Amino acid sequence: MKSFVEFLFSVPAGWVVATVFLMAALETAVVVGIFLPGEITIVLGGVAAAHGKVSFAAVIAAAVAGPIAGDVAGYILGRRYGETVVRRKLGKRRWQRAHAALSHGSGWKIVLARVFPLVRAVLPTTAGAVETPRSRFFAWDLPTAALWGAGSALTGYLAGRDYEQILHWGERFSLVAGALVAIAVAWFLWRAVRRRRSRRASR
């Protein structure tokens, strides 16, 4: 991570803006979902702006445009190519749950999924693959993506020279968020098993 920080602080301002945009976009644009440090990159872009390395307005623009572009691309690719891939990755039961949650569930589920690092990378592709209506998905997802990007950049800018501490807490937040997602998945699986057992017992 230190080498990445040194890279951002050593390259021209245009490269910093491009890196912020691309890392945030690619995090959610790839069909199979890859885990890239999009959030950390945006935060560091804000730090670079606080140090006068790059315009803060340019970082904010990239931090907002990148996630939006990535989510739109991920949704389109998921709609076109992702069903087979996502079905294979999730399995039949999780595919059915994802289909129910994204197609008919509360929009707040989309918001929460967009915020968690371990879920964000596959959210747009999965939403496209399960054919979540465009208007519904983007109405919830895109404002969240824009606020997430702007908030991450502002966090880095306000942190200023204490970027090492921000990175430390950012990594800890990602670990905690991942643990919470794992607990939530385990809870839903436990409930599903209990329901199945109760149905069998009632027959």
N, C-alpha and C positions, 0 to 999 in steps of 0.2 A: 504493500500500500504506500509506503514511503517513496518508492521509486515512481509511483503514479503521481503523487503529490509534486515531486520534483519535476516531472514531465510537464504538468499543468503550469507550474511556476516559471518554466524556462522557455516555453514555446510562445510565438506571437499571439496577440489577443484573438485573432481570427480563428486560430486553431483551438483555443480554449472554448470559444463559443460553439465551434463545430463539434468538438468532443462532447460537450454537454448535450447538444441536440442528438447526436448519433447514439450515445450510450443510453439516453432516456428512451429513444425511439426503438432501438434494437431489442431492448429488454422485453418488449411486449409484441414486437412485430413478427417474430419468427414463429412459424407454424407449430413446431414442436415445443416451443417455450424454452428459452435458455436463461440462466441466472447471471445477470450482469449487474455490476454495482451502479445502477442508474441513479439511485437516491444519493449515494455517497459522491458521485461525480457532480451532481447538481449542487450539493452542499459545498464542495470544493470550488466550484465555479463562483459561488457567492463569496467564499473566502478570498479567491483571487481578485474579485472586484473590490473587496474591502482593502486589499493591499495596493489598489491602483493599477493592477496588471491588465484589467479589462473593464469595459463599461458595464455597470450593474444593470442598466436597461437592456443591454444585449444579452446578458446572462438570463435575466428574467424572461425575455422573449424566447430564447432557446429552451429554457426550463419548462415553459408552457407549451410551445409548439412541438417539442420532441415527444412527450408522452401522448399528446393528442394524435400526432402523425402515426406513432407506433401502435396505438390502440385501434385506430381506423384501419391501418394495414393488417394488423393481426386479425381483426374481425373479418375483413374481406377474404383474407387467405384461409381462415378457418371455415368460412362459409363455402369457399370454393374447393379447398383441398383437405381440410382438416378432419372431416368426420371419421374417416378410416383410421387416421393416426391417433386422434383423441380417444376413439372407442378402444383401440388397442392399449393405449397408455392407462386409461382409467378402469377398464374392465366393465362388464355389463351392468353390475349393480351401481357402481359409482357413476357410470354414464347416465343411468336412469335418474339418480338423485340430482346430478348436475343439470340434467334436462328439466326436471321439475322446478329446481330452485331458480334457474335463469330464465325459464320460459314463463312461469306463472307466479314465482315468489315475489316477496317484497323487494322494491328497488334498493332498499338499504343493504340488502345482501350484496348487491353489485358494488355499492360504496365501500363496504367493509372489505370485500375481496380485493378492490383496487388499492387499498391502503397497505395490506399485509404483503411483505416482500416475497414470501414463498408462494403466494397465490397469484400475485399480480402478473407474473411472467406468463401464465397460461390462461388468464381470464379472457382476454379478447378472442383468442383462438377457440377456446371452449364455447364462448357465447356465440360465435359465428357457426361453429360446428353443430350446436344444438338448435340453431335457427332461432335464437332470441330475436324478437322483432327489432329492427334497426332503431326505430324511433324510441322505443323503450330503453334499449341498452345505452344508446348514446346520450339520451336525456339525463341519465344518472351517471354514466361513466365519464363523459368528457368534462363536465364541470369539476368533478372530483379530481381528474387527472390534472386540470389546469391549476386548481388550488393546491394540490400536492406538489406540483413543480414549483410554483411561485413560493409556497411556504418553505420548501427545502432550500431554495436559493436565498430567501430572506434569512433563514436560520444561519446559513454560512456567512452571509454578509454581516449580520449582527454579532456573530461569534468573533469575527475579525481574526486576530492573531492567535486565538485559542483554538485553532482548528484541530490540533492533536486531541484535545479533550472532546471536541465534537465528534471526531472519528471514533473515539473510544466509546462514547455513549451511543453513537449510531450503530456500531457493531453489536453492542449489548442489546439495543432495541430490536435489531433484526433477530437475534437469538431468542429473545423473549417472545416476539411476535410469532416466530416459527413454532415455539413450544406451545403457545396458545392455540395455534391452528391445529397442531397435532392432538392436543387435548380435546378440541372441539370435534375433530374427526373421530377420535376414539369414542367420545360420548355418543355421537350419532350412530356409530356402528353398534355400540352396546344397546342403544334403544332399539335398533333394527332387529338385533338378535332376540331381545326380550319380546318384541311384538310377534316375531315368528314362532317363538316357543309357546306364547300364549294362544296363538291361533291353532297350533297343533294340539295343544292341550284341550281346547274347546271343541275339537272335532270328535 
